[in-house]
């Protein structure tokens, strides 16, 4: 696979390389394995943020000050759970995100 990717790189086959990258990262993105970005950086020497779109959505929710959909609720919940287990989030941030989730739960029952 590595040699095939190197060949595609040499021949400028960006579309194929993007597809291989998507295939390799799809499960980690779906499972919200936030440590995978760090792993990629350690192994490749490049800073690759496969969760950029996810964190942009989170920032948007925080800026608007409320959760409006079940999907947003589950994304915030998965972030809080992951960050708590990794001990990478401040107590203040956890309180703010939990407040958003509690406010949403009061307004709309979770399905």
C-alpha positions in Angstrom: 0.0 0.0 0.0 2.8 2.4 0.9 4.6 1.8 -2.4 1.3 2.3 -4.3 0.8 5.6 -2.5 4.3 6.7 -3.3 3.7 5.9 -6.9 0.5 7.8 -7.0 2.3 10.7 -5.3 5.0 10.7 -7.9 2.4 10.6 -10.7 0.4 13.4 -9.2 -2.7 11.3 -8.5 -4.1 13.5 -5.8 -7.6 12.0 -6.1 -6.4 8.5 -5.3 -4.3 9.7 -2.4 -7.2 11.5 -0.9 -9.4 8.4 -1.2 -6.8 6.3 0.5 -6.5 8.8 3.3 -10.3 8.9 3.7 -10.4 5.1 3.8 -7.7 5.0 6.5 -9.2 7.7 8.7 -12.9 7.1 8.3 -13.3 4.8 11.3 -11.3 7.0 13.6 -13.4 10.0 12.6 -16.6 8.1 13.0 -15.6 6.8 16.4 -14.2 10.2 17.5 -10.8 8.8 18.2 -9.2 12.2 18.9 -5.8 10.6 19.7 -5.5 9.5 16.1 -4.4 13.0 15.0 -1.5 12.9 17.5 -0.6 9.4 16.3 -0.5 10.6 12.7 1.7 13.5 13.6 4.1 11.3 15.5 4.4 8.8 12.7 4.4 11.1 9.7 6.0 14.2 11.1 3.1 16.3 9.7 0.4 18.0 11.6 -2.8 16.5 10.3 -6.1 17.5 11.8 -8.7 15.0 10.7 -11.2 16.5 13.1 -11.1 20.0 11.8 -14.7 20.0 10.6 -15.8 18.4 13.8 -14.2 21.1 16.0 -15.5 23.8 13.7 -19.0 22.5 14.3 -18.3 22.4 18.1 -17.1 26.0 18.0 -20.2 27.1 16.2 -22.4 25.5 18.8 -20.5 27.2 21.6 -20.6 30.6 19.9 -24.4 30.4 19.4 -24.7 29.4 23.1 -27.1 26.5 22.6 -27.5 23.1 21.2 -30.3 22.9 18.6 -30.3 19.3 17.3 -29.8 15.8 18.6 -26.7 15.5 16.4 -25.2 18.5 18.0 -26.0 17.1 21.4 -24.3 13.8 20.6 -21.2 15.5 19.2 -20.9 17.7 22.4 -21.4 14.6 24.5 -18.8 12.6 22.7 -16.3 15.4 23.0 -16.9 15.8 26.7 -16.6 12.1 27.3 -13.4 11.8 25.3 -11.8 14.9 26.9 -12.7 13.8 30.4 -11.1 10.4 29.8 -8.0 12.0 28.3 -8.0 14.7 31.0 -7.4 17.3 28.3 -10.2 19.7 29.2 -10.5 22.2 32.0 -13.2 22.0 34.6 -14.7 25.3 33.4 -15.0 24.0 29.8 -16.7 20.8 31.1 -19.2 22.9 33.1 -19.9 25.1 30.0 -20.5 22.1 27.7 -22.5 20.3 30.3 -24.7 23.4 30.8 -25.4 23.4 27.0 -26.4 19.7 27.2 -28.6 20.2 30.2 -30.3 23.2 28.7 -31.0 21.1 25.5 -32.3 18.2 27.6 -34.8 20.5 29.3 -36.1 21.9 26.0 -36.1 18.7 23.9 -36.2 15.1 25.0 -33.3 13.1 23.7 -34.3 10.3 21.3 
